[in-house]
Amino acid sequence: MKKFISLLMVVLLVMPAGVLAAESDWISEEPELQPYAYSFAVVGDTQIVNRDYPQHFAGIYDWILDNAEEKNTKIIIGLGDITDDNTEREWVLADSVFQRVSGVLPHSIVRGNHDGPVADSSFDKYLPFSRYGNQVSGSMENSIRNAYIKLDVGDIKYLILNIDINGDNDDIYAWANQVCEANPDRNIIVTTHAYIDAEGELIQYYAREENGYYWSEDGQGLWDNVVSQHENIVMVLCGHVYTDKIVVSENTGVNGNVVKQVVVNPQTIDLETEGGAGLVAMFYFSEDGKTVQIRYYSTVQDKYYKAENQLTFNIETVSGGTYNTANIENAEASFKASEDAVGTLNLTEGACTFTASANVIKNGTLSLSVETNGNATGGKVVAGCYDSAGRLLSIKIYDSADVVPMTFDNVKPGTTVKVHWWEGTNTIMPIGNSVRKGA
């Protein structure tokens, strides 16, 4: 009896904590969703489903495709460990399923530590650039291991940047930085396999040999060398670590921007659920891309896993681009707000002359009065409020008048307000870090 108890204790100690999928963990009815505009389907580590329940591996993607129109799903994002044992059977299944997705929805794919080493090349063999390269917008060395996808959803521009599991090297960092710098108007979501741990902390450099090959993970290195350096990186998605929770944490980059960091890894639930779970994390976005609601759904159980995994968070987004400005008079006033009166700013440009004056009240309210001096007889007056890093916070549109009073709340010293007069009836909002003029 003592021997049995000791053995039981050993078994319990080596199991990941908190992963037993008790009946009470499952929710039959979908938790209420606030109105949303579109969704991303995020698929974490599928290694257990692929290994033990191959029919349910295909079922994850069938469910996503079947519901894509209703949920306005724009992309499927995978987070690595597609396979568990890196076997031919697992790869043939993955390839056949991924080919069904091709041409129907964009599909972002990264390699995990269970997906074989670079030297083994199973990932490149079964998911070759020759077959999947047309699904990415760019890549490093003609491999989808390090690649990116550009995605436009309404007024929001995204770039999904995939970084390989062995991404802790200067060449990959340099390539990733070039991609970010070349796309300042896009909201970049970095996807990689190993980045933060189950506590939401950056994984420090870790390397080992496993199953005869070397692999490494370095969340801290990826943060220091790439993620923290670009104000338009808004989120990092990863898997890998044992957890039955969707883990959300955040870090602040060198430009003052907040980056959300999210772990989605269902392998422990698949292990502890009879028949597997086949989970997909649906990310539902508001129209402006700032609010994200997550629903963690089992395509096998037809239930939602744990109330705490049905969560909502906000992200900082950037926007921008080239707008048709044929009807825009070249008139703009901008000034930085402080806790003291900002005086008067006069601007005359072409046919438009106006005066702007502002004051930030100490409670954080910016009062702005724009006088068009009788010149703005039609169109719209548009004011954009930007933070100290140049990110758009809010926008207000008014009918043209001799005097246009404006108020912005919850602003801080260093806030910039840009005021524009739009001639004509078509309003083109100045969304972005700056208003760009072009054809």
C-alpha atoms as one frame of an Amber mdcrd trajectory, in Angstrom:
protein
   0.000   0.000   0.000   2.800   2.420   0.874   4.485   1.605  -2.431   1.256
   2.363  -4.315   0.806   5.704  -2.530   4.399   6.699  -3.282   3.930   5.847
  -6.957   0.690   7.835  -7.080   2.444  10.853  -5.578   5.133  10.667  -8.260
   2.507  10.559 -10.993   0.713  13.574  -9.581   3.929  15.537  -9.232   4.947
  15.172 -12.856   1.547  16.106 -14.256   1.054  19.763 -15.190  -0.821  21.562
 -12.437  -4.404  22.619 -12.907  -5.159  20.831 -16.182  -7.760  18.251 -15.225
 -10.736  18.949 -17.453 -13.476  18.499 -14.852 -17.094  18.575 -15.990 -17.530
  21.862 -14.148 -14.896  23.435 -16.423 -17.135  23.141 -19.482 -19.760  25.693
 -20.471 -22.584  24.536 -22.741 -23.953  27.922 -23.776 -21.776  30.441 -25.568
 -20.933  33.321 -23.212 -22.587  36.507 -24.430 -20.605  38.451 -27.003 -20.737
  42.193 -27.366 -21.151  43.372 -30.962 -18.019  42.748 -33.001 -16.940  43.407
 -36.594 -14.698  40.458 -37.508 -12.746  37.569 -36.020  -9.427  35.719 -36.158
  -9.288  31.967 -35.448  -6.234  31.117 -33.318  -5.173  27.463 -33.183  -2.653
  26.579 -30.491  -0.558  23.409 -30.203  -2.400  20.607 -32.014   0.222  17.942
 -31.281  -1.988  15.734 -29.085  -5.021  15.925 -31.356  -2.881  15.148 -34.402
  -1.188  12.237 -32.651  -4.153  10.660 -30.862  -7.315  11.954 -32.544  -6.473
  12.694 -36.182 -10.138  12.909 -37.160 -10.511  15.799 -34.701  -7.435  17.555
 -36.073  -9.273  17.921 -39.366 -12.432  18.833 -37.460 -10.857  21.978 -35.985
 -10.326  23.439 -39.436 -13.660  22.134 -40.752 -15.426  24.012 -37.963 -13.500
  27.213 -38.667 -14.309  27.060 -42.392 -17.946  26.139 -41.787 -18.403  29.144
 -39.494 -16.136  31.634 -41.259 -18.921  33.520 -43.023 -21.151  33.830 -39.959
 -18.268  34.959 -37.743 -16.600  37.062 -40.473 -13.335  35.210 -39.869 -10.445
  36.865 -41.691  -7.506  34.568 -40.946  -6.446  31.355 -39.201  -3.355  31.776
 -37.020  -1.387  28.698 -35.969   1.119  28.728 -33.107   3.332  25.705 -33.740
   3.680  22.133 -32.538   1.490  21.015 -35.400   2.789  17.484 -34.793   3.902
  15.678 -31.678   6.344  13.055 -32.935   7.310  14.649 -36.279   6.108  11.514
 -38.111   5.165  11.188 -41.740   1.562  10.307 -40.835   1.187  13.493 -38.780
   2.679  15.676 -41.527   0.644  14.137 -44.328  -2.503  14.820 -42.325  -1.491
  18.405 -41.601  -0.580  19.067 -45.232  -3.870  17.634 -46.520  -5.897  19.739
 -44.079  -3.890  22.911 -44.694  -4.371  22.516 -48.443  -8.138  22.568 -47.860
  -7.726  25.905 -46.095  -5.542  27.336 -48.875  -7.407  29.758 -51.077 -10.362
  29.902 -48.674  -8.858  31.808 -45.729  -5.392  33.265 -45.143  -3.462  30.855
 -42.916  -0.492  31.848 -40.781   1.770  28.916 -39.852   4.784  28.693 -37.516
   7.041  25.800 -36.526   7.184  24.433 -32.991   9.855  22.413 -31.225   7.927
  19.166 -31.885   7.857  19.879 -35.619  11.392  18.737 -36.262  14.693  20.598
 -36.482  15.720  22.743 -39.408  18.314  20.112 -40.323  15.588  17.454 -40.498
  13.548  19.777 -42.741  10.244  17.958 -42.167   8.490  21.316 -41.847   9.900
  22.536 -45.178   9.395  19.139 -46.809   5.700  18.836 -46.032   4.860  22.552
 -46.009   7.146  23.714 -48.816   7.375  27.259 -50.027   6.558  25.991 -53.520
   3.079  25.060 -52.280   2.443  27.588 -49.515   4.570  30.555 -50.573   1.680
  32.132 -52.461  -0.188  32.495 -49.164   2.362  34.856 -47.615   3.206  38.440
 -48.516   6.936  37.987 -47.942   9.422  35.610 -46.374  13.000  35.066 -45.327
  14.963  32.725 -47.572  11.838  31.416 -49.352  10.506  29.477 -46.375   7.285
  29.971 -44.486   9.199  29.380 -41.231   9.857  33.128 -41.143   7.234  34.933
 -43.197   4.498  37.535 -42.982   0.967  38.076 -44.225  -0.556  41.491 -44.915
  -4.237  41.686 -44.122  -6.591  44.657 -44.534  -9.858  44.632 -42.585 -11.890
  47.750 -43.250  -9.774  50.722 -42.218  -7.416  48.570 -40.141  -4.239  47.258
 -41.704  -2.604  44.178 -40.151   0.657  42.345 -40.678   0.996  38.869 -39.178
   4.739  38.288 -38.629   5.775  34.655 -38.121   9.032  33.933 -36.272  10.504
  30.418 -36.177  11.086  28.483 -32.928  14.842  28.931 -33.458  14.378  32.637
 -34.057  17.016  33.744 -31.563  19.647  34.806 -34.081  20.784  38.106 -35.522
  19.822  37.297 -39.105  16.187  36.671 -38.188  16.110  39.718 -35.921  17.469
  41.886 -38.744  14.923  40.519 -41.219  12.024  41.017 -38.800  13.123  44.585
 -38.036  13.257  45.407 -41.737   9.709  44.124 -42.195   8.430  46.222 -39.263
  10.239  49.362 -40.409   8.893  49.003 -43.937   5.284  48.816 -42.699   4.790
  51.622 -40.140   1.083  51.958 -40.901   0.268  48.317 -40.156  -0.740  46.755
 -36.849   1.801  43.983 -36.440   0.872  40.766 -34.642   3.952  38.629 -34.013
   3.366  34.886 -33.890   5.944  32.432 -32.606   5.908  29.182 -30.693   7.731
  29.996 -27.434   7.724  33.529 -26.032   6.129  33.918 -22.584   5.538  31.361
 -19.843   2.368  30.347 -18.021   2.781  33.320 -15.669   2.954  35.750 -18.577
   6.680  36.419 -18.127   9.183  36.484 -20.976  11.014  33.186 -21.377  14.711
  33.660 -20.770  17.139  32.049 -23.155  16.804  28.290 -23.020  18.288  25.670
 -25.308  18.521  21.933 -25.231  18.858  18.802 -27.298  15.688  16.776 -27.615
  15.012  13.674 -29.707  18.442  14.091 -31.236  18.138  17.683 -32.315  18.803
  21.115 -30.907  16.133  23.717 -30.398  15.954  26.955 -28.480  13.485  29.510
 -27.249  14.216  33.069 -26.282  11.264  35.313 -25.554  13.498  37.845 -23.855
  15.746  38.044 -26.911  12.825  38.474 -29.297  11.405  41.209 -27.076  14.713
  43.047 -26.658  15.756  42.875 -30.296  12.474  43.180 -32.188   9.145  43.490
 -30.396  10.043  46.317 -28.008  11.571  48.406 -30.789   8.487  49.092 -32.923
   5.480  51.094 -31.806   3.227  49.387 -34.359   3.707  45.898 -32.863   0.455
  45.546 -30.934   0.366  41.870 -29.911   2.425  38.674 -29.674   0.742  35.253
 -29.863   2.467  32.042 -28.760   1.876  28.526 -27.442   4.313  25.889 -26.109
   4.000  26.203 -22.313   1.773  23.923 -20.246  -1.334  25.792 -19.184  -5.069
  25.242 -19.360  -5.599  29.011 -19.363  -5.387  31.614 -22.037  -2.614  33.725
 -20.539  -2.639  37.472 -21.250   0.111  39.841 -20.127   1.612  43.047 -21.454
   4.937  44.827 -21.854   5.737  48.441 -22.710   8.035  49.093 -25.648  10.721
  51.739 -25.986   8.222  54.058 -27.708   5.770  53.876 -24.808   3.396  51.529
 -26.617   1.792  48.628 -24.770   2.141  45.183 -26.373  -0.339  42.470 -25.425
   1.187  38.981 -25.063  -1.084  35.939 -25.281  -0.537  32.187 -24.805  -2.956
  29.748 -26.446  -1.982  26.103 -25.878  -4.726  23.449 -25.623  -2.464  20.377
 -25.413  -3.054  19.794 -21.700  -6.840  19.911 -22.185  -6.551  17.473 -25.096
  -4.549  15.133 -22.843  -7.029  15.282 -19.990 -10.265  15.171 -21.997 -11.539
  11.806 -23.171 -11.698  11.983 -26.947  -9.701  15.213 -27.003 -10.973  18.789
 -27.090  -9.953  20.252 -30.444  -9.976  23.798 -29.084  -9.881  26.971 -31.105
  -9.564  30.448 -29.581 -11.804  32.842 -31.488 -10.602  36.444 -31.262 -13.510
  38.820 -31.942 -12.470  42.379 -32.813 -14.384  45.635 -32.611 -14.543  47.681
 -35.799 -11.630  49.883 -34.717  -9.567  46.820 -33.761  -9.059  48.025 -30.200
 -11.318  45.629 -28.270 -10.763  41.862 -28.411 -13.188  39.302 -26.994 -11.962
  35.687 -26.777 -14.127  32.586 -26.773 -12.266  29.297 -26.186 -14.378  26.707
 -27.991 -14.072  22.915 -28.234 -14.914  21.656 -31.699 -15.104  18.121 -30.252
 -17.133  18.719 -27.098 -19.220  21.566 -28.595 -18.634  23.486 -25.368 -16.525
  26.359 -24.078 -13.618  25.649 -21.765 -13.513  27.527 -18.448 -15.260  30.806
 -17.753 -11.924  32.546 -17.099 -10.862  31.805 -20.682 -13.818  33.727 -22.120
 -12.222  37.118 -21.676 -11.930  40.623 -23.094  -8.942  42.965 -23.389  -7.957
  46.103 -25.268  -5.014  46.666 -27.581  -3.390  49.815 -28.894  -3.746  50.067
 -32.638  -2.144  52.293 -35.216  -3.642  53.189 -38.546  -2.503  54.979 -41.586
  -2.089  54.853 -45.298  -2.443  56.981 -48.358  -5.807  58.638 -48.786  -7.475
  60.262 -51.760  -7.181  63.919 -50.875  -8.425  65.546 -54.057 -11.074  67.521
 -52.174  -8.847  68.584 -49.306  -7.597  72.110 -48.924  -4.033  72.047 -47.679
  -4.855  73.554 -44.316  -3.815  72.063 -41.020  -3.086  73.364 -37.544  -1.389
  71.315 -34.888  -0.097  72.108 -31.433   0.919  70.263 -28.303  -1.210  70.572
 -25.244   0.097  71.372 -21.775  -1.431  72.221 -18.450  -1.135  75.901 -19.285
  -2.930  77.937 -21.917  -1.531  77.266 -25.354  -2.205  80.689 -26.877  -3.465
  81.220 -30.390  -2.252  79.676 -33.593  -3.041  81.289 -36.961  -2.750  79.505
 -40.249  -3.378  80.685 -43.771  -3.037  78.203 -46.592  -4.604  78.534 -50.011
  -8.269  79.421 -49.752  -8.540  78.514 -46.100  -7.650  80.651 -43.107  -8.515
  79.690 -39.577  -7.481  80.304 -36.020  -7.151  77.669 -33.310  -6.752  78.216
 -29.597  -6.659  75.660 -26.836  -6.207  75.086 -23.143  -5.828  71.883 -21.163
  -7.769  72.066 -17.931  -5.998  70.297 -15.093  -8.649  67.575 -14.942  -7.559
  66.366 -18.375 -10.080  68.099 -20.624  -8.805  69.844 -23.729 -11.033  72.689
 -24.889 -10.467  73.788 -28.462 -12.081  76.568 -30.461 -11.547  76.739 -34.215
 -12.465  79.902 -36.091 -12.686  79.418 -39.837 -12.754  83.182 -40.396 -15.638
  82.889 -42.807 -13.702  80.864 -45.350 -14.953  77.362 -44.609 -18.413  77.622
 -46.095 -18.972  73.908 -46.610 -17.537  70.484 -45.900 -16.345  69.329 -42.503
 -13.957  70.375 -39.782 -12.078  67.337 -38.504  -9.958  67.147 -35.357  -7.698
  64.217 -34.510  -6.250  63.823 -31.015  -2.883  61.991 -30.826  -0.793  60.829
 -27.890   2.854  61.733 -27.357   3.956  58.788 -29.529   1.779  59.967 -32.409
  -0.949  57.303 -32.087  -4.506  58.363 -32.811  -6.603  58.437 -29.616  -9.878
  59.860 -30.879 -11.380  61.766 -33.739 -14.247  64.257 -33.974 -16.044  65.582
 -37.034 -18.102  68.775 -37.136 -20.096  70.620 -39.730 -18.279  73.687 -40.956
 -19.126  76.899 -39.083 -17.539  80.263 -38.317 -16.574  78.966 -34.868 -16.324
  75.270 -34.046 -15.999  74.395 -30.331 -14.358  71.052 -29.554 -13.649  69.099
 -26.388 -11.397  66.099 -25.828 -11.458  64.290 -22.482  -8.796  62.251 -20.657
  -5.858  63.858 -22.430  -2.385  64.305 -20.993   0.319  66.908 -21.446   2.103
  66.250 -24.717  -1.111  65.403 -26.537  -1.206  66.704 -30.096  -4.380  67.898
 -31.792  -4.484  68.242 -35.571  -7.322  70.225 -37.098  -8.281  69.954 -40.757
 -10.886  71.582 -42.952 -12.391  69.270 -45.559 -13.760  71.068 -48.587 -16.695
  69.397 -50.301 -19.158  66.823 -49.030 -16.986  63.709 -48.816 -15.289  63.355
 -45.463 -12.037  61.412 -45.384 -11.009  60.998 -41.788  -7.356  61.681 -40.875
  -6.812  58.296 -39.260  -3.216  57.466 -38.503   0.041  58.771 -37.169  -0.163
  61.511 -39.772  -2.403  62.484 -42.631  -0.795  61.592 -45.889  -1.528  63.305
 -49.192  -1.531  61.340 -52.367  -3.494  60.122 -55.333
